[in-house]
Every structure is written in structure tokens, then in C-alpha cells.
Amino acid sequence: MKHLIDILDLSKEEIDELISVAEDIIENPAKYSEKCRGKKLATLFYEPSTRTRLSFESAMYELGGNVIGFSEAGSSSAAKGESVADTARTVECFADIIAMRHPKEGAPLVAAQSVSIPVINAGDGSHNHPTQTLTDLLTIKREKGRLDHLTIGCCGDLKFGRTVHSLISAMSRYDNVEFVLISPEELMIPEHLRTDVLIKNNIPFTETTSLEEAMPKLDILYMTRVQRERFFNEADYVRLKDSYILTPDKLSNAKKDLSILHPLPRVNEISVEIDSDPRACYFKQVLCGKYIRMALILNLLGVN
């Protein structure tokens, strides 16, 4: 593996190996504390981020490496009109590996095609977010002990939600996984995902507008926010933003061992009252993100 642009760049076996390494890091952190000494990670973030950027940086520091980069396009030469390819070529002179977030689909791929060091897609528009998916898979594995025989509910913005797109693609590799897709009609999953992933791979799925109706059958509830930044029309965003708000009463008929995930940030789609519920896993998810990114950095740099 040279780069990670799309979750489908990874085979099921490679995903399982990354999860295995991440779990070993959790159990034996001292073993990994010097693995990347002398290496530098460049975080090129053209879009705002808290968890993804800081988890990449924390991951590299905890591996003994260093971090350079920028946290907004305005503080880079992109503000002067520099292309993604030229920025990547420049950064290649200073770093050993790149993590890039960009609002335009395909930008990290352009960077990867321009340099000889590994490039990680840290989110490109509404297209893909493979390291968030690896985070989700590690969280599910640690909560459920497995990645098969699960019914997964994806709720909220399924049209623009890159985390949902990547999660569906990844989980389609595992046996006996079923999806319940919960969204307003305007925010249903894109047709290509429905056709090329779910139907093509014979993955059972249902689509509904009712969270309450779906709740009793779910092993995993993956909540998402309606993303203002993906809408061209403010009126559409305002009309749809509060479509689903998870409150304690909506969990009354949920399984006792339900796991509630959210890629964060949340706005108001999960009530803060849920935070104390043992089924809430979204802050555990944040921590899992650091460990799986540590495993990925080691893999891409070829560090044993």
C-alpha cells in the first residue's frame, strides 16, 4: 500500500491487520513510542477540522515523529492560487508522509499522483473519508468484538455524508451485515452507492424516514449531522437540519447493547443527555481515531 485515498484501496485483510496493530498499540503503547523518530508528517488541511487533524498530529507525536503543516487554506500559498499538485511537490521536500483534507473531491488523489511519498486522504468534499471509516471499524470491533453479523443504522445526511459512504463501502466486505438507511427523501444515499455497492454486492438494506421504526433492530446506530457547508441553498439546510434528533425517549425500544456512533462534530442531532448512556460511543470513537491512524502511518511508512 502506497497511499490511502479511498477505503476500497484496502482489502478486508489489510483492514483487519490495521485494526490488529491498533489494538496492540492500545495494549503496548511504549513499544511504539520511538517507531517514527526522525520522520515528519505534513498535515495539509484546506478545510476546518478538530478531531481528524489533531488525531493525526497526536498519532505522529506518540510514534516519536514530528509534524508540520497548515490548518486552513488561507494560511498556505493556496491563498495565492497555488495548485494542490504544486503544494504537494513542495511539501514532499520537507516531509515523509502527507495527510490532506480538502473541500474538493479528488484533491488528495491529485496530490498522490504528484509525489513519491505516501498521501492519506483525510476527507475530500462529500466523497470519502477513509481514516474516519477505519476509526469507525476499530470502534465497532472493540465494542462488539466483531465486524460481521451486524445490523447498522445510518441516520441523517446520507447524500453528502462522506463518512457514511466510506462506512457502507467498507462494511460491505463483511459477512451478514445489513444496513438500515434513515434519512429525509432529499438526503438519501447517492444512487451510485445504492447500485454499485449495496445491490451489486447483495447487501441487504432498507430505506426509511423513521428513526423510531428502525431502532429496535439496530446493533449500531451511526448518527450524522446535516452539513451546512454542503448545501447551496440555505433554506434547504434550515428545513432539513433538525430532521433527526436522538433523545433518551427515542432509545426506549433500542437494544440494551446498542452502540451509538457519530463522526462528530455534532450540532444538536444527539442530545447531551445521551452522553451518560453506556451505549454512547462517540467519544470513545475519537480516541480510537488516534490509534488507527498510528497503525496506518506505520504501515504507509513501512515501519515494523
PyMOL commands that set and color helices and strands:
alter all, ss='L'
color gray80, all
select helices_A, chain A and resi 7-9+12-27+29-32+51-62+73-75+77-80+84-92+107-112+130-144+162-171+185-187+191-199+211-217+228-230+234-240+248-251+272-276+282-301
alter helices_A, ss='H'
color red, helices_A
select strands_A, chain A and resi 40-45+66-70+97-102+119-124+150-155+177-182+205-208+220-223+259-261
alter strands_A, ss='S'
color yellow, strands_A
deselect
rebuild
show_as cartoon
